[in-house]
Amino acid sequence: MKKIIGIFSVVIFIGIAYLAIEGRNILEVRTEIDISARPSKVWEIITDIDSWQEWSPIINASQGVSSLGSKLSITMMSKEKGKDGPTYTPIITKLDEPNYFHWRAHMLAEFIFTNDKIFKLEKTSTGTKVIHIETFKGLVTPLFRGQMDTGVAPMLNLMNKALKDLAEK
């Protein structure tokens, strides 16, 4: 029995060590879209957090004020129609009007799971290029890497398209 407990303990230790090492690596999902609207208009939409659920197909509820250090509440859509997905309470870590918006959310503690959302707005000759990035880091990130690799970009692209449609009205 001691031998089984010893082997089990070693396997658990190796597993946690692996997750700790791999979890330090940042997984970045990056999308881009060109919008035929000036950066200030796109910025207005992005920073009106209370309205996100009205136009974004991936957000069920959103509340908060776009100011540095402000805590937001974001409830994602569930895969089941009409149901709420996870709720996050990110904190805005950087704002540079009308070019850069960045928030950070974490689960329990930052070393367990951290999610950053970044919008970079670049003025173009036809309007605005939006670079929409989400990063993931932490102990549990390797466990969900496959789902994030395949699931996050399509969600960001849905949000990007809705942002484009609203800004170009």
N, C-alpha and C positions, 0 to 999 in steps of 0.2 A: 504493500500500500504506500509506503514511504517513497518507493521508487517511482510510482505513478504520479504522486503529488509533486515530486522533484522534477520529473519530465514535464508535467503540466505547467509548473512554475517557470521553467526555462522557456517553454514555448510561448507562454504569456509575456514574459519579459522580452523575448526577441520580437514578438509582434508589436508591443508598445514601443520598443526602440525603433523599429522600422517606421511605424506611423509618426513618431516624433521627428525622425530624420527627414522622411518624405514630406511631412506636413510643413516643414520650413520652406519648401519650394513653393513659389507663388504660381498658381494656375491663372493665366490671364485669358479672358475671352474678349475679343475686340471686334466691333462692327463699325461700319461707316455708312453714311447716307448724305447725299447732296440735297439741299433744300433751297428752293427758289424763294427765299425770304431773307431779310437782313438779320444779322446775328442778334440784334437787340430784340427783335420779335421772337426769335427762337428762345432766347434767354428768358423773356417774360413767361413763356409757356413752361419751360423747364423749372423755373423757380417758383411757380404757383403750385406748390405741393398740394394744397387743398383741392385742386381741380384735376389732379392726375387720374383719379378713378373715373372721371367723366370722359376722358379721351383715350386712355391707355387700355388696350385689351388684356393686359396682364395684371392690372391692379384692381382690386376690389374696393379698397378703402385707403385713403391717404390724408394725413393731417400734419401740419407743421408750418413753421415760418422759415423762410430761407435766409438765415443769418448765421454767421460763424458761431459754432458751438451749440447751435439749436438742435434739440432732439426731435426727431420726426417719428411718425407711426405709419408704417406701410404694410398693408395686408395684400398679399398676392392672390391671384385667382387659383382655384384648385383645378385639378384635372377633371373633377366632377362638376358639371355645369351647375351654376347657382350656389356653389359652396366656396367658403373661404379656404385659402391655402395658408401658408405660414405668415405670421406677423413679425415684422422686424422693427426695431427702434434705433435706427441709425442716428449718428451725430454728424452734422456738417463740419468737416475738418478744413475745407478751403473753398473760398469763393473769390473769383476774380472776374467781375462783371465786365463785359459779356462773353468771357472766353473760357472760364474753367469752373466746374462745379464738382465737388468731391465729398462723398460721405463715407463713413465707416460704421459697420454693424458687427457685433460679435455675439456668439452664443456662449453663455455662462462666463467664459474668460477668453481673452484674445488667443491664448495658446491652443484652445480647443477648436475654434472656428472663427475666422474673420472674413467678412465680405466687404469689399469696397466697390462703390459705383462712381464712375467718372464720366463726365460729359466735357469734351473739348470742342469748342466752337471756333472754326477758322473762317474768316471772311474770304469769299471767292468772288470771281467776276460775275457770277450768276446768283450769288446769295451766300449760303453758309454750308460748310462741310461740317457735319456732326460726327465726331468720333466718340463712340459709346463703348465704354470698357467696364467690365466687371472682373475683379480679382478675388481669388479665394486662397486662403492660407490657414493652416492649423492642423492639429492632430487628426481630425476626422476627414479632412479634405481628400486624402488618398482613397478613403472608402467610397467616396461619391464621385471620383474623378471621371469615370466613364459617363455617368449621367450628366455631369456638368459639361463635358466635352461635346456631347450630342444635344443636350437640352437647352443650354443657356443661350447660345447664339440665335436659334430660332425665336426665342422669347424676346431678346433684345431687338431683333429685326422687326418683329411685330410692333414693338413700342416705337421704333424708329419710323416705320411707315405711318403709324397713327400721328406721330409728331409732325411728320412731313405734311400729311393731309391737312392737319389743323393749321399749321403755319402758312401754308400756301392758299388758304381760303381767301 
